[in-house]
Amino acid sequence: MRNTILIEVISVKFNRHGKAYYFDPNGVAVNTGDTVIVETAKGLDIGEAAAGPHYVLDESVVAPLRPVIRLATEDDLRIDAQNKRREKEAFDICKQKIKDHGLDMKLVNVECGFEGNKILFFFTADGRVDFRDLVKDLAGVFRMRIELRQIGVRDETKMLGGLGICGRPYCCNQFLDDFQPVSTKMAKTQNMSLNPTKISGSCGRLMCCLRYEEEAYEDLLKTIPKNGAFVQTPDGYGNVIATNVLRQKVKVRIDEDGEDEFRVYDAMEIAAVPGGRPKPGEPIPHVELPKAPVHEEEPPVEEDDWSAPNLFAEEMSTEHLPEPEQPEKPVREQEPRQKNRQRPQGQGGGQKLRQNQGQKPQNQGQGGRQPRTGQKQNQPNQQRPAQPQKPRPDPAEGAAQQGEPKPKPNNRNRRRRPKGKNDGEQGGAPQQPKPDGPKGE
């Protein structure tokens, strides 16, 4: 068994979109985000610690592992700010020199060395460019070593940055260190449109994100039949006409006489027939359909009083819901209610006893109708039984006791009696109220 060797290193980035390199801490206490001075193959350089001291495998370290010199001082930060200003000036000067020489190249970025002895120019071009005269002019202006480096369109996009079609910053500018190869086969595997404008990034190359889900799609395609495959389903045989890899759904055209019938199945419910559709007259081989997976019941989870509460309402089925309890109505005594219907006779109110209601009153004298003969028969007051509610008094009975005329009911359809001759001659004498008691003989 091979022994694994771990080495303590720190990660340093020299620019925001650059790659992180490993350096030996060399006994310097470095934290994440500190600015440090390190030793490189080009001399001293300034960078930012992307990660503090940590251990990595010996295989991932490129020899020789160079050390950290010191933490950046105020003088180092002042020199770095001065170099940033010189980079902007050098960019404008070089761009003007390119235009004067008529070179077919595009300047992308400029970097000045920390020690101030070299300037590096990055450019893009379609082919090879003869920039020997340009280097001589730039060396005469800056009086230091000049280096021109041609880069690709992907490196250009990584340096400049921007937003992709997804609305997020470019992956290469944000977190990708190296560019991985991307092919059109990845877009085809993911069932994407092969239109170059839809699968290409701002750099004009295939998007780097096509590689992110390639392995997941390759694993899912192993469990689903391809388009056009002859399959056996629970409803018979048919051909696959469409697939949904992520949902594991398959659309099948069933072999039936007459109109075509399309049905959707899960990938685990069908099986591909080996060899495809047999020739006419040959028997169709029978394929055993895969069994549906059996879901084991999960053991009950003990309730924890210290667990976080569930912020989402759980769906409840109406089958197991308890029936709502209806409020019980108070039971009233039946006997008092029956007694209330029979009002006692007397001064406070009583039951009207009328007889011979079919007989009409006779008009006597010139004054018109006279009250019926007979007097109201009053019965002695009866003791009221215990009643839960006080009965409403009858307004007609109270008016009859006080000698007032009985109020007329509000009935528009009441049939009025025509006036007699005596009533017309005397101008209509006021009618007297009818007695409530029974008629006398």
VEXDREN-2710 file (C-alpha; in Angstrom, 1 decimal):
% VEXDREN-2710
k/r/px/py/pz
1/MET/0.0/0.0/0.0
2/ARG/1.3/3.4/-1.0
3/ASN/1.8/5.9/1.7
4/THR/0.1/9.2/1.2
5/ILE/2.1/12.3/2.0
6/LEU/0.4/15.6/2.9
7/ILE/2.0/18.9/2.5
8/GLU/1.0/22.2/4.2
9/VAL/0.4/25.0/1.6
10/ILE/-1.5/28.2/1.0
11/SER/-3.4/29.2/-2.1
12/VAL/-2.6/32.5/-3.7
13/LYS/-4.3/34.3/-6.6
14/PHE/-2.5/37.1/-8.6
15/ASN/-5.7/38.5/-10.1
16/ARG/-9.4/38.1/-9.5
17/HIS/-10.1/35.9/-12.4
18/GLY/-6.9/33.9/-12.3
19/LYS/-6.0/30.5/-11.1
20/ALA/-4.9/29.7/-7.5
21/TYR/-1.3/28.5/-7.0
22/TYR/0.2/26.6/-4.1
23/PHE/3.0/28.2/-2.0
24/ASP/4.9/27.2/1.1
25/PRO/3.8/29.2/4.1
26/ASN/7.5/29.3/5.2
27/GLY/6.5/30.0/8.8
28/VAL/4.5/33.1/8.0
29/ALA/1.1/33.3/9.6
30/VAL/-1.2/33.9/6.7
31/ASN/-5.0/34.1/6.8
32/THR/-7.6/34.0/4.0
33/GLY/-7.8/37.4/2.3
34/ASP/-4.3/38.7/3.3
35/THR/-2.0/40.3/0.7
36/VAL/1.3/38.5/0.5
37/ILE/4.6/38.8/-1.4
38/VAL/5.7/35.5/-2.9
39/GLU/8.6/34.3/-5.0
40/THR/7.7/33.2/-8.6
41/ALA/9.7/32.1/-11.6
42/LYS/9.6/35.7/-12.9
43/GLY/10.7/37.2/-9.6
44/LEU/8.8/38.7/-6.7
45/ASP/5.1/39.2/-7.1
46/ILE/2.1/40.4/-5.0
47/GLY/-1.0/38.3/-4.6
48/GLU/-4.0/37.6/-2.4
49/ALA/-4.3/34.5/-0.2
50/ALA/-7.4/32.6/-1.4
51/ALA/-7.1/30.0/1.3
52/GLY/-5.0/29.9/4.5
53/PRO/-2.7/27.1/5.5
54/HIS/-4.2/23.7/4.6
55/TYR/-2.9/20.2/3.7
56/VAL/-2.9/18.7/0.2
57/LEU/-1.5/15.6/-1.4
58/ASP/2.0/15.6/-2.6
59/GLU/0.8/14.6/-6.1
60/SER/-1.1/17.8/-6.6
61/VAL/1.9/20.1/-5.9
62/VAL/4.0/21.2/-8.9
63/ALA/7.7/21.2/-7.9
64/PRO/9.4/23.2/-6.8
65/LEU/7.2/24.6/-4.2
66/ARG/8.1/28.3/-3.8
67/PRO/7.9/30.1/-0.4
68/VAL/6.0/33.1/0.9
69/ILE/8.4/36.0/1.5
70/ARG/6.3/38.2/3.8
71/LEU/3.0/39.9/4.3
72/ALA/2.5/43.0/2.2
73/THR/3.6/46.2/3.8
74/GLU/2.4/49.8/3.1
75/ASP/5.3/50.3/0.7
76/ASP/4.3/47.1/-1.2
77/LEU/0.7/48.3/-1.5
78/ARG/1.8/51.7/-2.7
79/ILE/4.0/50.1/-5.4
80/ASP/1.1/47.9/-6.5
81/ALA/-1.3/50.9/-6.8
82/GLN/1.4/52.7/-8.9
83/ASN/1.7/49.7/-11.2
84/LYS/-2.1/49.7/-11.7
85/ARG/-1.9/53.3/-13.0
86/ARG/0.9/52.4/-15.3
87/GLU/-1.1/49.6/-16.7
88/LYS/-3.9/52.0/-17.8
89/GLU/-1.4/54.3/-19.5
90/ALA/0.4/51.4/-21.2
91/PHE/-2.9/50.1/-22.5
92/ASP/-3.8/53.4/-24.3
93/ILE/-0.2/53.8/-25.7
94/CYS/-0.1/50.2/-27.1
95/LYS/-3.6/50.5/-28.6
96/GLN/-2.4/53.7/-30.5
97/LYS/0.8/52.0/-31.7
98/ILE/-1.2/49.0/-33.0
99/LYS/-3.4/51.4/-35.0
100/ASP/-0.3/53.2/-36.4
101/HIS/1.3/50.0/-37.6
102/GLY/-2.0/48.7/-39.0
103/LEU/-1.9/45.3/-37.3
104/ASP/-4.9/43.0/-37.3
105/MET/-4.9/42.4/-33.6
106/LYS/-7.1/43.3/-30.6
107/LEU/-5.5/44.3/-27.3
108/VAL/-7.2/42.7/-24.3
109/ASN/-5.2/43.4/-21.1
110/VAL/-1.9/44.7/-19.7
111/GLU/0.0/43.6/-16.6
112/CYS/3.0/45.2/-15.0
113/GLY/5.5/43.2/-13.0
114/PHE/5.8/44.0/-9.3
115/GLU/9.4/44.8/-9.5
116/GLY/8.8/47.2/-12.4
117/ASN/11.2/45.5/-14.9
118/LYS/8.6/44.0/-17.3
119/ILE/5.3/44.7/-19.0
120/LEU/3.1/41.9/-20.4
121/PHE/0.5/42.7/-23.2
122/PHE/-2.3/40.2/-24.0
123/PHE/-4.0/40.3/-27.4
124/THR/-6.2/38.2/-29.7
125/ALA/-5.9/37.7/-33.5
126/ASP/-7.3/35.4/-36.1
127/GLY/-3.9/34.2/-37.3
128/ARG/-0.2/34.9/-36.8
129/VAL/0.9/38.6/-36.5
130/ASP/4.3/40.0/-37.1
131/PHE/4.6/42.5/-34.2
132/ARG/8.5/42.9/-34.1
133/ASP/8.3/46.6/-35.1
134/LEU/5.6/47.1/-32.4
135/VAL/7.8/45.6/-29.7
136/LYS/10.7/48.0/-30.6
137/ASP/8.4/51.1/-30.4
138/LEU/7.0/50.0/-27.0
139/ALA/10.5/49.3/-25.6
140/GLY/11.6/52.8/-26.6
141/VAL/8.7/54.3/-24.8
142/PHE/8.7/52.3/-21.5
143/ARG/12.4/51.6/-21.2
144/MET/11.8/48.0/-19.9
145/ARG/11.3/44.5/-21.1
146/ILE/8.2/44.1/-23.4
147/GLU/6.4/40.8/-23.9
148/LEU/3.4/40.2/-26.1
149/ARG/1.2/37.1/-25.6
150/GLN/-1.5/35.9/-27.9
151/ILE/-4.5/34.3/-26.2
152/GLY/-7.8/32.7/-27.3
153/VAL/-11.3/34.0/-27.2
154/ARG/-12.1/32.0/-24.1
155/ASP/-9.2/33.6/-22.2
156/GLU/-10.4/37.0/-23.5
157/THR/-13.9/36.4/-22.1
158/LYS/-12.4/35.2/-18.8
159/MET/-10.4/38.4/-18.4
160/LEU/-13.1/40.9/-19.4
161/GLY/-16.0/39.1/-17.6
162/GLY/-19.7/39.8/-18.2
163/LEU/-23.1/38.2/-17.9
164/GLY/-24.2/35.0/-19.7
165/ILE/-27.6/34.1/-21.2
166/CYS/-28.6/32.7/-17.8
167/GLY/-28.3/36.1/-16.2
168/ARG/-25.3/35.1/-14.0
169/PRO/-21.6/36.1/-14.3
170/TYR/-19.5/34.0/-16.6
171/CYS/-18.4/30.7/-15.0
172/CYS/-14.9/31.1/-16.4
173/ASN/-14.6/34.6/-14.8
174/GLN/-16.2/33.6/-11.5
175/PHE/-14.8/30.1/-10.4
176/LEU/-13.4/28.0/-13.3
177/ASP/-9.7/27.6/-13.2
178/ASP/-9.1/25.6/-16.3
179/PHE/-11.1/25.2/-19.5
180/GLN/-12.5/21.7/-20.0
181/PRO/-13.2/20.3/-23.5
182/VAL/-16.9/20.6/-24.6
183/SER/-18.4/18.9/-27.6
184/THR/-21.6/18.9/-29.5
185/LYS/-22.3/15.4/-28.4
186/MET/-23.0/16.7/-24.8
187/ALA/-25.8/18.9/-26.2
188/LYS/-27.2/16.0/-28.1
189/THR/-27.1/13.8/-25.0
190/GLN/-29.1/16.3/-23.0
191/ASN/-31.7/16.6/-25.8
192/MET/-30.9/20.2/-26.5
193/SER/-31.3/22.2/-29.7
194/LEU/-28.2/22.0/-31.9
195/ASN/-28.7/25.6/-32.9
196/PRO/-25.2/27.2/-32.4
197/THR/-26.8/30.5/-31.2
198/LYS/-28.5/28.7/-28.3
199/ILE/-25.7/26.5/-27.1
200/SER/-22.8/28.9/-27.6
201/GLY/-21.6/31.5/-25.1
202/SER/-20.5/35.1/-25.6
203/CYS/-17.0/33.9/-26.6
204/GLY/-18.5/32.1/-29.6
205/ARG/-17.6/28.7/-28.3
206/LEU/-19.8/26.0/-26.7
207/MET/-21.0/26.9/-23.2
208/CYS/-18.9/25.4/-20.4
209/CYS/-22.0/24.5/-18.5
210/LEU/-22.8/21.8/-21.0
211/ARG/-20.3/19.7/-19.2
212/TYR/-21.8/20.0/-15.7
213/GLU/-24.7/17.5/-16.1
214/GLU/-23.1/15.3/-18.7
215/GLU/-22.4/12.4/-16.3
216/ALA/-26.0/12.5/-14.8
217/TYR/-27.6/12.3/-18.3
218/GLU/-25.3/9.4/-19.3
219/ASP/-26.4/7.4/-16.2
220/LEU/-30.1/8.2/-16.8
221/LEU/-29.9/7.1/-20.5
222/LYS/-28.9/3.6/-19.4
223/THR/-32.3/3.0/-17.8
224/ILE/-34.5/4.3/-20.6
225/PRO/-35.1/3.0/-24.2
226/LYS/-34.1/5.1/-27.2
227/ASN/-36.5/6.7/-29.6
228/GLY/-37.9/4.3/-32.2
229/ALA/-37.2/1.2/-30.1
230/PHE/-39.7/-1.7/-30.2
231/VAL/-40.9/-2.3/-26.6
232/GLN/-43.3/-4.4/-24.7
233/THR/-45.7/-2.6/-22.4
234/PRO/-48.5/-3.8/-20.0
235/ASP/-51.0/-2.9/-22.8
236/GLY/-49.1/-4.6/-25.7
237/TYR/-46.3/-3.9/-28.1
238/GLY/-45.4/-0.6/-29.6
239/ASN/-42.7/1.8/-30.7
240/VAL/-41.1/4.6/-28.6
241/ILE/-41.8/8.0/-30.2
242/ALA/-40.6/10.4/-27.4
243/THR/-38.6/10.2/-24.1
244/ASN/-38.2/12.4/-21.1
245/VAL/-34.8/11.6/-19.6
246/LEU/-35.1/13.6/-16.4
247/ARG/-38.7/12.4/-15.5
248/GLN/-38.0/8.9/-16.8
249/LYS/-41.2/9.0/-18.9
250/VAL/-41.6/7.2/-22.3
251/LYS/-44.3/7.9/-24.9
252/VAL/-45.3/4.7/-26.8
253/ARG/-47.5/4.2/-29.9
254/ILE/-49.4/1.0/-29.3
255/ASP/-49.9/-1.5/-32.2
256/GLU/-53.6/-1.6/-32.7
257/ASP/-55.9/-1.9/-35.7
258/GLY/-57.3/1.4/-36.8
259/GLU/-56.3/4.7/-35.3
260/ASP/-52.9/5.0/-33.5
261/GLU/-53.1/5.1/-29.7
262/PHE/-50.4/6.9/-27.7
263/ARG/-49.7/6.2/-24.1
264/VAL/-47.2/7.4/-21.6
265/TYR/-45.4/4.9/-19.2
266/ASP/-42.6/5.0/-16.7
267/ALA/-39.3/3.7/-17.8
268/MET/-39.5/0.8/-15.3
269/GLU/-42.9/-0.3/-16.7
270/ILE/-41.7/-1.3/-20.2
271/ALA/-38.9/-3.4/-21.6
272/ALA/-37.2/-3.2/-25.0
273/VAL/-37.5/-6.2/-27.3
274/PRO/-34.0/-7.5/-28.3
275/GLY/-33.5/-7.4/-32.0
276/GLY/-36.3/-4.8/-32.6
277/ARG/-39.5/-5.5/-34.4
278/PRO/-39.6/-9.0/-36.0
279/LYS/-40.3/-9.6/-39.6
280/PRO/-43.9/-10.4/-40.8
281/GLY/-44.7/-14.0/-39.9
282/GLU/-42.1/-14.3/-37.2
283/PRO/-43.2/-14.7/-33.6
284/ILE/-42.6/-11.8/-31.2
285/PRO/-40.4/-12.8/-28.3
286/HIS/-41.8/-12.3/-24.9
287/VAL/-39.9/-10.2/-22.5
288/GLU/-40.5/-10.1/-18.8
289/LEU/-41.4/-6.7/-17.6
290/PRO/-39.5/-5.3/-14.6
291/LYS/-41.2/-5.5/-11.3
292/ALA/-42.3/-2.3/-9.6
293/PRO/-40.1/-1.5/-6.7
294/VAL/-41.6/-2.3/-3.3
295/HIS/-41.5/0.7/-0.9
296/GLU/-40.8/-0.4/2.6
297/GLU/-42.6/1.3/5.4
298/GLU/-40.4/3.7/7.2
299/PRO/-40.2/3.2/11.0
300/PRO/-42.0/5.8/13.1
301/VAL/-39.8/8.7/14.0
302/GLU/-39.7/9.7/17.6
303/GLU/-40.8/13.3/18.2
304/ASP/-38.1/15.6/19.4
305/ASP/-39.1/18.6/21.4
306/TRP/-36.0/20.5/20.4
307/SER/-36.4/20.0/16.6
308/ALA/-37.2/22.9/14.4
309/PRO/-40.9/23.4/13.6
310/ASN/-42.3/22.6/10.2
311/LEU/-43.0/25.8/8.3
312/PHE/-45.1/24.2/5.6
313/ALA/-48.7/22.9/6.0
314/GLU/-49.1/19.2/5.4
315/GLU/-51.8/18.0/3.1
316/MET/-54.5/16.1/5.0
317/SER/-56.9/13.7/3.4
318/THR/-60.6/14.1/4.1
319/GLU/-61.1/10.4/4.7
320/HIS/-59.5/10.4/8.1
321/LEU/-60.7/13.7/9.2
322/PRO/-63.0/13.6/12.3
323/GLU/-66.6/14.8/11.9
324/PRO/-67.1/18.2/13.3
325/GLU/-69.0/18.3/16.5
326/GLN/-72.3/20.1/16.3
327/PRO/-73.2/22.3/19.3
328/GLU/-75.9/20.8/21.4
329/LYS/-79.2/22.8/21.5
330/PRO/-80.7/23.5/24.9
331/VAL/-83.7/21.3/25.6
332/ARG/-86.8/23.3/26.3
333/GLU/-89.6/22.1/28.5
334/GLN/-92.4/20.9/26.5
335/GLU/-95.2/21.3/29.0
336/PRO/-94.9/25.0/29.5
337/ARG/-94.8/25.5/25.7
338/GLN/-98.1/23.6/25.4
339/LYS/-99.6/25.7/28.2
340/ASN/-98.5/28.9/26.6
341/ARG/-100.6/28.2/23.6
342/GLN/-103.8/28.2/25.8
343/ARG/-103.9/31.7/27.2
344/PRO/-105.9/32.1/30.4
345/GLN/-109.0/34.2/30.2
346/GLY/-109.3/37.3/32.3
347/GLN/-108.3/40.9/32.3
348/GLY/-104.7/40.2/31.4
349/GLY/-105.8/38.3/28.2
350/GLY/-107.9/35.3/27.4
351/GLN/-109.2/33.2/24.7
352/LYS/-111.9/34.7/22.6
353/LEU/-115.0/32.7/22.6
354/ARG/-117.3/33.7/19.8
355/GLN/-120.4/32.0/18.7
356/ASN/-122.6/32.3/15.7
357/GLN/-119.9/34.0/13.7
358/GLY/-122.0/33.4/10.5
359/GLN/-124.8/35.8/11.7
360/LYS/-124.7/39.4/10.5
361/PRO/-125.4/42.3/12.9
362/GLN/-128.7/44.0/12.5
363/ASN/-129.0/47.8/11.9
364/GLN/-131.1/49.5/14.5
365/GLY/-132.3/53.0/14.5
366/GLN/-131.1/55.9/12.3
367/GLY/-127.6/55.9/13.6
368/GLY/-126.6/52.8/11.7
369/ARG/-125.4/49.6/13.2
370/GLN/-125.8/48.9/16.8
371/PRO/-123.5/46.7/18.9
372/ARG/-124.6/43.1/19.4
373/THR/-126.7/42.3/22.3
374/GLY/-125.0/40.6/25.1
375/GLN/-122.2/41.5/27.4
376/LYS/-118.7/40.2/27.6
377/GLN/-118.4/37.2/29.9
378/ASN/-115.4/37.6/32.1
379/GLN/-114.1/34.7/33.9
380/PRO/-112.1/34.9/37.1
381/ASN/-108.4/35.1/36.7
382/GLN/-106.6/31.9/36.7
383/GLN/-103.2/31.4/38.2
384/ARG/-100.5/31.4/35.6
385/PRO/-98.2/28.4/35.4
386/ALA/-94.5/28.8/35.4
387/GLN/-93.5/29.9/31.9
388/PRO/-90.0/30.2/30.6
389/GLN/-91.0/33.1/28.3
390/LYS/-93.6/35.8/28.8
391/PRO/-96.4/35.5/26.2
392/ARG/-97.0/38.5/24.0
393/PRO/-100.2/40.4/24.8
394/ASP/-102.9/40.6/22.2
395/PRO/-103.5/44.2/21.2
396/ALA/-107.1/43.5/20.3
397/GLU/-107.9/42.2/23.7
398/GLY/-106.3/45.1/25.5
399/ALA/-108.3/47.6/23.4
400/ALA/-111.5/45.8/24.1
401/GLN/-111.0/45.9/27.8
402/GLN/-110.3/49.7/27.8
403/GLY/-113.4/50.4/25.6
404/GLU/-111.3/51.6/22.7
405/PRO/-112.2/50.6/19.1
406/LYS/-110.5/47.4/17.9
407/PRO/-107.6/48.1/15.6
408/LYS/-108.3/47.2/12.0
409/PRO/-106.0/44.6/10.5
410/ASN/-103.8/45.7/7.7
411/ASN/-105.4/43.8/4.9
412/ARG/-105.9/45.5/1.6
413/ASN/-107.9/42.6/0.2
414/ARG/-110.6/42.9/2.9
415/ARG/-114.0/43.0/1.4
416/ARG/-115.8/46.2/2.5
417/ARG/-119.5/46.3/3.2
418/PRO/-121.5/48.8/1.2
419/LYS/-123.1/51.7/3.0
420/GLY/-126.8/51.5/3.8
421/LYS/-129.4/54.2/3.2
422/ASN/-129.4/55.3/6.8
423/ASP/-125.7/55.7/6.8
424/GLY/-125.9/57.8/3.7
425/GLU/-128.5/60.2/5.1
426/GLN/-126.9/60.8/8.4
427/GLY/-123.4/61.2/6.8
428/GLY/-122.1/58.0/8.3
429/ALA/-122.3/57.6/12.0
430/PRO/-119.2/56.3/13.7
431/GLN/-119.2/52.6/14.2
432/GLN/-119.0/51.2/17.6
433/PRO/-116.7/48.3/18.4
434/LYS/-118.0/44.8/18.5
435/PRO/-118.1/43.2/21.8
436/ASP/-115.7/40.3/22.3
437/GLY/-118.1/38.2/24.3
438/PRO/-120.6/35.8/22.9
439/LYS/-124.0/37.0/21.6
440/GLY/-126.9/37.0/23.9
441/GLU/-130.0/35.2/23.0
END
